[in-house]
Amino acid sequence: MRQKNDHTAQQVLRHWREEVPDDRLAHLVRDAARVLTKSLQLRLAEHDVSFGHWAFLRVLWVTEGLTQRELSDQVGLMEPTTFTALKAMESQGLIERRFQDGNRKKIYIYLTPKGRDLKDVLIPIAEELNEVAIRGLSESEIKVVHRALLGIIENLVDAGAV
């Protein structure tokens, strides 16, 4: 599997360096995100965590006790997708659903100790991947990329594209 991923990454690099070095920025951003995502997926899988669950864990590590709808909104997914992911996370023992104040309509999501403990394992993995991704870039280059990507997001939001 690793060999296939290496080959795919080499194809992406060759594509950008040789075939279309001046292609649209949107394609380059997409490919960079795809390679980062795949790299993180491989690392998360070593701990039996899917990439899809990563987004939910990151939100819950900051704020537990959100409703399914609130969690969907924060992660940017539709509620049926969130429901399916949470069901799987519950079966893995990462989260639990609770009713509060006798309200049987709203379900609140909390991490289990297992889900909470993953933070100390997975965050360093993501941070290490980030370090790998920016290796060889100067502080000023990193700041420029950061500002540029935020600018792109802001422009698209302002234009109503999202």
SESE-564776 format. One record per residue (C-alpha): residue in one letter; x, y, z; residue number from 1. Coordinates in Angstrom, 3 decimals. Layout:
<pts>
PT code       xx       yy       zz pos
PT    A        X        Y        Z NUM
...
</pts>
This chain:
<pts>
PT code       xx       yy       zz pos
PT    M    0.000    0.000    0.000   1
PT    R    2.806    2.415    0.900   2
PT    Q    4.412    1.859   -2.503   3
PT    K    1.177    2.787   -4.302   4
PT    N    0.879    5.990   -2.237   5
PT    D    4.511    6.906   -2.979   6
PT    H    3.894    6.365   -6.688   7
PT    T    0.756    8.534   -6.606   8
PT    A    2.596   11.308   -4.758   9
PT    Q    5.405   11.179   -7.310  10
PT    Q    2.829   11.481  -10.101  11
PT    V    1.351   14.580   -8.441  12
PT    L    4.820   16.139   -8.124  13
PT    R    5.733   15.352  -11.731  14
PT    H    2.403   16.740  -12.906  15
PT    W    3.028   20.081  -11.181  16
PT    R    6.737   20.372  -11.874  17
PT    E    6.788   19.211  -15.491  18
PT    E    3.358   19.048  -17.081  19
PT    V    1.461   22.080  -15.765  20
PT    P    3.699   24.193  -13.530  21
PT    D    1.528   27.278  -14.128  22
PT    D   -1.900   25.655  -13.825  23
PT    R   -4.604   27.272  -11.707  24
PT    L   -3.966   27.751   -8.007  25
PT    A   -7.198   25.956   -7.103  26
PT    H   -5.815   22.717   -8.525  27
PT    L   -2.555   23.075   -6.646  28
PT    V   -4.367   23.773   -3.364  29
PT    R   -6.588   20.733   -3.945  30
PT    D   -3.611   18.473   -4.622  31
PT    A   -1.719   19.776   -1.593  32
PT    A   -4.780   19.158    0.582  33
PT    R   -5.214   15.696   -0.921  34
PT    V   -1.603   14.694   -0.197  35
PT    L   -1.811   16.099    3.351  36
PT    T   -5.101   14.288    3.926  37
PT    K   -3.747   10.979    2.656  38
PT    S   -0.642   11.347    4.813  39
PT    L   -2.765   11.977    7.882  40
PT    Q   -5.130    9.115    7.010  41
PT    L   -2.232    6.671    6.984  42
PT    R   -1.001    7.883   10.370  43
PT    L   -4.462    7.867   11.960  44
PT    A   -5.166    4.368   10.663  45
PT    E   -2.234    3.087   12.717  46
PT    H   -4.368    4.016   15.752  47
PT    D   -7.651    2.678   14.319  48
PT    V   -9.024    6.177   13.778  49
PT    S  -10.526    7.079   10.432  50
PT    F   -9.892   10.448    8.864  51
PT    G  -13.631   11.127    9.017  52
PT    H  -13.615   10.707   12.794  53
PT    W  -10.606   13.002   13.162  54
PT    A  -12.694   16.138   12.517  55
PT    F  -15.226   15.168   15.178  56
PT    L  -12.532   14.322   17.706  57
PT    R  -10.804   17.674   17.129  58
PT    V  -14.026   19.570   17.841  59
PT    L  -14.927   17.442   20.858  60
PT    W  -11.459   17.813   22.375  61
PT    V  -12.203   21.525   22.539  62
PT    T  -15.932   21.442   23.343  63
PT    E  -17.823   18.413   24.608  64
PT    G  -21.553   18.277   25.153  65
PT    L  -22.539   19.586   21.737  66
PT    T  -25.724   18.401   20.098  67
PT    Q  -25.445   16.366   16.930  68
PT    R  -26.609   19.401   14.931  69
PT    E  -24.030   21.696   16.561  70
PT    L  -21.320   19.142   15.873  71
PT    S  -22.455   18.825   12.250  72
PT    D  -22.283   22.584   11.847  73
PT    Q  -18.823   22.873   13.371  74
PT    V  -17.411   20.038   11.259  75
PT    G  -19.242   21.206    8.133  76
PT    L  -21.098   17.984    7.395  77
PT    M  -24.751   17.089    6.958  78
PT    E  -26.534   15.577    9.957  79
PT    P  -27.063   12.129    8.371  80
PT    T  -23.315   11.886    7.727  81
PT    T  -22.610   12.997   11.280  82
PT    F  -25.113   10.467   12.633  83
PT    T  -23.373    7.624   10.778  84
PT    A  -19.917    8.730   11.941  85
PT    L  -21.053    9.122   15.547  86
PT    K  -22.670    5.708   15.511  87
PT    A  -19.360    4.176   14.408  88
PT    M  -17.413    6.226   16.963  89
PT    E  -19.798    5.083   19.675  90
PT    S  -19.302    1.433   18.711  91
PT    Q  -15.522    1.991   18.923  92
PT    G  -15.949    3.381   22.417  93
PT    L  -14.789    6.896   21.495  94
PT    I  -17.954    8.833   22.294  95
PT    E  -21.191    8.478   24.168  96
PT    R  -24.540   10.108   23.556  97
PT    R  -26.512   11.528   26.452  98
PT    F  -29.893   13.091   26.990  99
PT    Q  -29.988   16.076   29.345 100
PT    D  -32.621   17.730   31.490 101
PT    G  -35.257   15.170   30.556 102
PT    N  -35.184   16.376   26.938 103
PT    R  -35.466   13.198   24.855 104
PT    K  -35.183   15.054   21.540 105
PT    K  -31.691   16.488   21.802 106
PT    I  -28.767   14.141   22.131 107
PT    Y  -25.499   15.551   23.451 108
PT    I  -22.150   14.086   22.447 109
PT    Y  -19.363   13.444   24.951 110
PT    L  -16.011   11.763   24.656 111
PT    T  -15.297    8.607   26.574 112
PT    P  -11.987    8.341   28.417 113
PT    K  -10.680    6.399   25.397 114
PT    G  -11.721    9.206   23.032 115
PT    R  -10.260   11.837   25.341 116
PT    D   -6.959    9.941   25.688 117
PT    L   -6.501    9.844   21.911 118
PT    K   -5.791   13.571   21.987 119
PT    D   -2.384   12.982   23.564 120
PT    V   -1.603   10.391   20.890 121
PT    L   -3.032   11.973   17.739 122
PT    I   -2.261   15.665   18.151 123
PT    P    1.516   15.035   18.204 124
PT    I    1.119   12.936   15.041 125
PT    A   -0.691   15.781   13.276 126
PT    E    1.871   18.290   14.519 127
PT    E    4.716   16.086   13.279 128
PT    L    3.026   15.812    9.869 129
PT    N    2.713   19.595    9.791 130
PT    E    6.449   19.870   10.479 131
PT    V    7.156   17.443    7.640 132
PT    A    4.896   19.440    5.310 133
PT    I    6.680   22.738    5.950 134
PT    R   10.202   21.330    6.074 135
PT    G   12.581   23.542    4.129 136
PT    L   10.277   26.552    4.144 137
PT    S   11.386   29.712    5.923 138
PT    E    9.256   31.340    8.603 139
PT    S    8.415   34.140    6.191 140
PT    E    7.340   31.655    3.487 141
PT    I    5.108   29.862    5.976 142
PT    K    3.533   33.170    7.006 143
PT    V    2.950   34.114    3.364 144
PT    V    1.287   30.778    2.611 145
PT    H   -0.851   31.107    5.725 146
PT    R   -1.917   34.659    4.853 147
PT    A   -2.531   33.717    1.226 148
PT    L   -4.727   30.730    2.067 149
PT    L   -6.714   32.765    4.590 150
PT    G   -7.084   35.476    1.960 151
PT    I   -8.402   32.956   -0.557 152
PT    I  -10.956   31.681    1.968 153
PT    E  -12.031   35.220    2.875 154
PT    N  -12.388   36.223   -0.786 155
PT    L  -14.527   33.205   -1.556 156
PT    V  -16.691   33.753    1.520 157
PT    D  -17.105   37.443    0.635 158
PT    A  -18.056   36.475   -2.910 159
PT    G  -20.746   34.148   -1.560 160
PT    A  -19.043   31.106   -3.013 161
PT    V  -19.464   29.102    0.178 162
</pts>
